Amino acid sequence: MNSKELLKLVADKTVTDKHEIPNLHFDYFGWAEGEGIYVKEEYQLAAAEFSHIDMVYDRFDWQNGVGLFGIIGADKILNNKKYLDFAEEWIQFHLEKGIPPKTVNTTIPYYAMLELYRRDGKPEYRAMCEDVADFVMCRGVRADEGALEHTVLGIDTEVAS
């Protein structure tokens, strides 16, 4: 399995099933001297068994943002409209549900929103991305060294304006 085939497999699994988590507990990759990195047979067998990957659909948080970052990367490499459509569906789901307060962990999903803005030019996406950029640069709670404080959902995370 080459890297593009693996990327397509993982991206397709992510956009196929949005709610379940597979029970996979092993390393996916190995290293062979002279050959480099390879996908372990156990992963290929498990991948054939599962129609999903472990991105929990209903949380607007770091893991999901990283997953969307990968899905958008897959779109750029594989040029398959369904990946950005998945990101659009995910963003719309969270806009309707209500986006949680801004924290360092909730910033990465906005990357998907930015990519969708680049694709569709929706002004509401730009406004939300500008707001999160302002949060990161100006309003986010800071540690003594100046870095964004690593807070979690459910904690008041913005400095009063």
N, C-alpha and C positions, 0 to 999 in steps of 0.2 A: 504494500500500500504506500503510495507516494504522499508527500505532504499536502498536495491539493486535494487528493482523495480523502485524507484524514480530516482536513479542514471542512470539506463538504459534509462528511459523515457527522462530525460534531455539531456544525451549524444546523444541519437538517434535524438532528435529534433535539436541539434546543428549541427550535421553532415549532416542532411537532407537538410536544406534550408540555404544557405549561405548569402543571401542578404537582407531578409526582417526582420523587427522588429515588434514583436507582441505588441499590445496595452494592456498591463497588468499593472494595477495600484493598486495592493493590496498586502498585506503580504501573503506569501505562507505558512507559518508555524504558528502553535499555540502551546500552552502548556496546558496540562491537568494534574492537580494535581494527583499524583499517577501513571500516565501513561507516562508522559514525552512529548517530542516533537511529533507533528503529522502534516501531510500535510492537509491543509484546503481543504474542498470540492470545494471551488471556484477555487482553482488552478487545481484540478483534472478535473473539468469541462472545464476550459479554455485550459488545456493541451490537452484534447481530441479534442478541436476545432482547435488548431494550430499545424502545422507540422514543427515549427521552434522555435528558441529561439533568444535572442537579441545579438548575436555575429555578428557584421558587418564584413564580410569576407575580405574586401579589405583594411583594415588598419593594419599596422604593429605597434602596440602600446600596451599600458599597458592592456587595457580591453581584447584585443584579446589574449595576452599572458596568462592572468589569465584564460580565457576560455580554451585555449590549455592545461594549467596546469591541469584543471579539466578533460578534455578529456583524457589526458594521465593517470590521476589517475583512470578514468573509465576503461581504458584498463588494468591497473594493477589489478583491482578488478574483472572486468567482463571477462577479457581475450578474447576480441573480436578484431580481426585484423583490423576491419574497423576504429577503433578510431585512431590508429597510422597511418593508411593509410590516414585518413583525415588530420592529422598533416603534413604528408609528402606532400600531395597535397597543403596544405596551404603554407608551406615553399617554395615549388617549384614555386608557383604563385608569391610569393614575391621576390624570387631570379630573376625571369624573369622580374618582374615589376621594380625592383630596391629597395633595402632596404634603408630606410631613414637614415639620420645621427644618430649617437648614442646619446641617452639621457638616463636619468634614466628611462624614460617611455618606451624606446624601448629595454631595456635589457631583460625583462621577456620572450618575444617570443623566445629568444635563448635557453631557457630551453627545448622547444620542439625540437629544433635543436640538443641539447645535447642528448636527449633521442633517437632521430633518429640515431645519431652517434653511440650510444650504441647498437642499433638494427642492423644497416647496415654497420657501420665502414667506411662511406664515408669520405675520408680525407678532403674534402672541408668543411664539417660540423665541423670537429675538428678545422680546421684553423680559421673558423669564430668564433667559441666559444672561442678559445684562444685569438683572437683579442678583443672580447667584454670583456673578463676577464681582459685583459691588460687595456682597456679603464676604467673599473670600478676601478681597483687598481692604475692606474698611470696617465691616460690622462684626465679623466673626470673633468669638472669644479667643483671646491669645494667651499662650503660655508666657512665662517670664522672659523666655528667649525670643519671643515674637512670632513663633510658629502658631498655626491654628491649633487650638486645644482639641484633643481627640475626645469628643463627647459622643454620646450615643443617643438614639431616639428617645424622646420622652423627657429630655432635660432642656431647660430654657437655654438656648444656644446663641441668641443674638444679644449684643450689647444694646441697651436702650439708645435710640437715636435722639 
